[in-house]
Amino acid sequence: MKTIAIVNLKGGVGKTVTAVNVAAILATEYGRRVLLADADPQANATQSLLPPGEYNTLAGLLMGDEPYYENLIYESGIRGLSVLPADDDLRNLDADLMEGRRPHMGAIRDLRDALAEDDACDVMVIDCPPALSPACAAAIAASTDVVIPIKLDAYSVRGMNELTAQIRRLRRIYPDVHIAGCLPTVWYRCDAVEQGEKLLRENAPCRVFRSHIRRSPKVDESTWTGEPVVTWSPRSAAAQDYRAFVAELMEET
């Protein structure tokens, strides 16, 4: 089963916006049964797609407290798109690790395999936190395709080598993990951004997608409405770019 982890160790690069919109496009425009797994303790993807409430969350899966995936998955308001929520308990996994209580690093991978075996889902999209936490490592371990959103500033471009090196270290244990490529985000026309994109395409340690995601005020608006930008403002620049990116990402399947 195709499992797409949206990963970057820097914040503010559009990971959650990318995860939510990729999941929504695959569900609404490709007719796929999509599970968005929220691995970020900030739970922004959860808040975007589910109403306020009490939920069983990914932390329970990682700690082995909830063995039945049916009890962890909730339908969103978008047909074909369900959510495995996050909450603050994910922050406690680091402390649990220090105290000798180890999260199950293969838990999301086992979930992926169980969903595939039951033919319950076509694609899983995972929104990862901005740190190589236990939840992030478990998400990468479960992925068939790692997508790295990257803002085109000097710090982000210079950090690409370290990020891809860390992911490749995880591949020693999980060799089927594949870096699908990096996706330039928050793009706008100016010399610094265009030069940054040129340098990235010339020097990146992995594939750079042809698509880039243009900066758009409609993205910020959509976060207030609780909708993906592709449904809130389907003709906006960012919505068009996310559709082009998903088409590129799915070319291989």
C-alpha positions as CSV (number, residue, x, y, z in Angstrom):
1,M,0.0,0.0,0.0
2,K,1.4,3.4,-1.0
3,T,2.3,5.3,2.2
4,I,3.5,8.9,1.9
5,A,5.4,10.5,4.8
6,I,5.6,14.2,4.7
7,V,8.9,15.0,6.5
8,N,11.1,17.9,7.3
9,L,12.9,18.6,10.5
10,K,12.3,22.3,10.1
11,G,9.0,24.0,10.9
12,G,7.1,26.4,8.7
13,V,7.8,24.6,5.4
14,G,4.2,23.5,4.8
15,K,4.2,19.9,6.0
16,T,0.7,19.9,7.4
17,V,-0.8,21.9,4.5
18,T,0.9,19.5,2.1
19,A,-0.3,16.4,3.9
20,V,-3.9,17.6,4.2
21,N,-4.1,18.7,0.6
22,V,-2.4,15.6,-0.9
23,A,-4.8,13.4,1.1
24,A,-7.9,15.5,0.0
25,I,-6.9,15.4,-3.6
26,L,-6.3,11.6,-3.6
27,A,-9.7,11.1,-2.0
28,T,-11.8,13.5,-4.0
29,E,-10.2,13.6,-7.4
30,Y,-8.5,10.1,-7.6
31,G,-11.2,8.1,-5.8
32,R,-8.7,6.6,-3.4
33,R,-9.6,5.5,0.1
34,V,-7.2,7.6,2.1
35,L,-6.0,7.5,5.7
36,L,-4.3,10.6,7.0
37,A,-2.2,9.7,10.0
38,D,-1.3,12.6,12.2
39,A,2.1,12.0,13.8
40,D,2.7,15.6,15.0
41,P,1.7,16.4,18.6
42,Q,0.6,19.9,17.5
43,A,-2.3,17.9,15.9
44,N,-3.0,20.6,13.2
45,A,-4.0,18.0,10.6
46,T,-6.4,16.5,13.1
47,Q,-7.9,19.9,13.9
48,S,-8.2,20.6,10.2
49,L,-10.2,17.5,9.4
50,L,-12.1,16.5,12.6
51,P,-14.4,18.4,14.9
52,P,-13.2,19.1,18.4
53,G,-13.6,16.1,20.6
54,E,-12.0,13.2,22.5
55,Y,-10.3,10.7,20.2
56,N,-8.1,7.6,20.5
57,T,-4.8,8.7,18.9
58,L,-1.6,7.6,17.4
59,A,0.2,7.6,20.7
60,G,-2.0,4.7,21.8
61,L,-0.9,2.8,18.7
62,L,2.8,3.5,19.3
63,M,2.6,2.5,22.9
64,G,0.6,-0.7,22.2
65,D,-2.4,0.5,24.3
66,E,-4.9,0.1,21.4
67,P,-4.4,-3.1,19.4
68,Y,-7.4,-2.6,17.1
69,Y,-7.0,-0.1,14.3
70,E,-10.7,0.2,13.9
71,N,-10.8,2.1,17.2
72,L,-8.2,4.6,16.0
73,I,-9.7,5.7,12.7
74,Y,-12.3,8.4,12.3
75,E,-14.2,9.6,9.2
76,S,-13.6,13.2,8.1
77,G,-16.1,15.4,6.4
78,I,-14.5,14.6,3.1
79,R,-15.7,11.5,1.4
80,G,-13.1,8.8,1.2
81,L,-10.8,10.5,3.7
82,S,-10.3,9.2,7.3
83,V,-8.0,10.4,10.0
84,L,-5.8,8.7,12.7
85,P,-5.6,11.6,15.1
86,A,-2.7,13.0,17.1
87,D,-2.7,14.7,20.5
88,D,-0.2,16.0,23.2
89,D,0.5,12.4,24.3
90,L,2.9,12.1,21.4
91,R,5.1,14.6,23.2
92,N,5.4,12.1,26.1
93,L,7.0,9.4,24.0
94,D,10.5,10.9,24.4
95,A,10.1,10.9,28.1
96,D,8.7,7.4,28.1
97,L,11.8,6.3,26.1
98,M,14.1,7.9,28.7
99,E,12.2,6.0,31.4
100,G,12.7,2.7,29.6
101,R,9.2,2.4,28.1
102,R,9.9,1.9,24.5
103,P,7.4,2.9,21.8
104,H,6.8,0.2,19.2
105,M,8.8,1.7,16.2
106,G,7.1,-0.7,13.8
107,A,3.5,0.1,14.9
108,I,2.6,2.4,11.9
109,R,4.2,-0.1,9.5
110,D,2.1,-2.9,11.1
111,L,-0.9,-0.7,10.7
112,R,-0.1,-0.2,7.1
113,D,0.2,-3.9,6.5
114,A,-3.0,-4.7,8.4
115,L,-5.0,-2.1,6.3
116,A,-3.6,-3.6,3.1
117,E,-4.4,-7.2,4.2
118,D,-8.0,-6.2,5.0
119,D,-8.2,-4.1,1.8
120,A,-9.4,-1.3,4.0
121,C,-7.4,1.6,2.5
122,D,-5.6,2.5,-0.7
123,V,-3.2,5.2,0.4
124,M,-1.9,6.4,3.8
125,V,-0.5,10.0,4.2
126,I,1.5,10.8,7.3
127,D,2.0,14.3,8.6
128,C,5.3,14.2,10.6
129,P,6.5,16.5,13.3
130,P,9.5,18.9,12.8
131,A,11.9,16.6,14.7
132,L,13.2,13.0,14.3
133,S,11.1,11.9,17.3
134,P,9.9,8.3,17.9
135,A,6.6,9.2,16.0
136,C,8.5,10.6,13.1
137,A,10.9,7.7,12.9
138,A,8.0,5.2,13.0
139,A,6.3,7.2,10.2
140,I,9.4,7.1,8.0
141,A,9.8,3.3,8.7
142,A,6.2,2.8,7.5
143,S,6.6,4.9,4.3
144,T,7.0,3.8,0.7
145,D,7.5,7.4,-0.3
146,V,9.1,10.2,1.7
147,V,8.2,13.7,0.5
148,I,10.3,16.5,1.8
149,P,8.6,20.0,1.6
150,I,11.3,22.6,1.5
151,K,11.2,26.4,1.8
152,L,13.7,28.0,-0.5
153,D,15.9,29.7,2.1
154,A,19.6,29.1,2.7
155,Y,19.2,27.2,5.9
156,S,16.7,24.8,4.5
157,V,18.6,24.2,1.3
158,R,21.9,23.6,3.3
159,G,20.1,21.3,5.6
160,M,19.0,18.9,2.9
161,N,22.1,16.7,3.1
162,E,21.7,16.1,6.8
163,L,18.0,15.3,6.5
164,T,18.4,12.8,3.7
165,A,21.4,11.3,5.5
166,Q,19.2,10.7,8.5
167,I,16.5,9.1,6.4
168,R,19.0,6.9,4.7
169,R,20.3,5.7,8.1
170,L,16.8,4.5,8.8
171,R,16.8,2.6,5.5
172,R,19.5,0.3,6.9
173,I,16.7,-1.1,9.1
174,Y,13.8,-0.6,6.7
175,P,15.3,-0.9,3.2
176,D,12.0,-0.4,1.4
177,V,11.8,3.2,2.5
178,H,12.1,5.4,-0.5
179,I,12.8,9.1,-0.7
180,A,10.4,10.2,-3.4
181,G,11.9,13.7,-3.6
182,C,11.7,17.2,-2.2
183,L,8.9,19.7,-3.0
184,P,9.7,23.4,-3.0
185,T,7.0,25.3,-1.1
186,V,6.0,28.8,-0.2
187,W,7.4,29.8,-3.7
188,Y,7.1,33.3,-5.0
189,R,8.8,35.2,-7.7
190,C,11.9,37.0,-6.5
191,D,15.6,36.7,-7.2
192,A,16.4,35.0,-3.9
193,V,13.7,32.3,-4.2
194,E,14.4,31.6,-7.8
195,Q,18.2,31.4,-7.2
196,G,17.5,29.1,-4.2
197,E,15.4,26.8,-6.4
198,K,18.1,26.7,-9.0
199,L,20.7,25.8,-6.5
200,L,18.4,23.1,-5.0
201,R,17.8,21.5,-8.4
202,E,21.5,21.5,-9.2
203,N,22.7,20.2,-5.8
204,A,20.0,18.3,-4.0
205,P,20.9,14.8,-2.7
206,C,17.6,13.5,-4.0
207,R,15.1,14.1,-6.7
208,V,13.4,17.6,-6.8
209,F,9.9,17.5,-8.1
210,R,9.1,19.5,-11.2
211,S,6.2,21.2,-9.3
212,H,6.6,23.9,-6.7
213,I,3.8,25.3,-4.5
214,R,3.2,29.0,-4.8
215,R,2.6,31.2,-1.8
216,S,-1.0,32.1,-1.6
217,P,-3.2,33.9,1.0
218,K,-5.8,31.3,0.3
219,V,-3.7,28.7,2.2
220,D,-3.9,30.8,5.4
221,E,-7.6,31.3,4.8
222,S,-8.2,27.6,4.5
223,T,-6.5,26.9,7.9
224,W,-9.2,29.1,9.5
225,T,-12.0,27.4,7.7
226,G,-10.9,23.8,8.5
227,E,-10.8,22.9,4.8
228,P,-8.0,21.9,2.5
229,V,-7.2,24.8,0.2
230,V,-8.1,22.6,-2.8
231,T,-11.7,22.6,-1.6
232,W,-11.8,26.1,0.0
233,S,-10.3,27.8,-3.1
234,P,-10.0,25.2,-5.9
235,R,-8.7,27.7,-8.5
236,S,-6.1,29.4,-6.3
237,A,-2.4,29.1,-7.2
238,A,-1.6,26.8,-4.4
239,A,-4.6,24.5,-5.2
240,Q,-3.5,24.2,-8.8
241,D,0.1,23.5,-7.7
242,Y,-0.9,20.8,-5.3
243,R,-2.9,19.1,-8.0
244,A,0.1,19.2,-10.4
245,F,2.3,17.8,-7.6
246,V,-0.1,14.9,-6.8
247,A,-0.2,14.0,-10.5
248,E,3.6,14.0,-10.6
249,L,3.8,11.9,-7.4
250,M,1.3,9.4,-8.7
251,E,3.0,9.0,-12.2
252,E,5.0,6.1,-10.8
253,T,1.9,4.1,-9.7
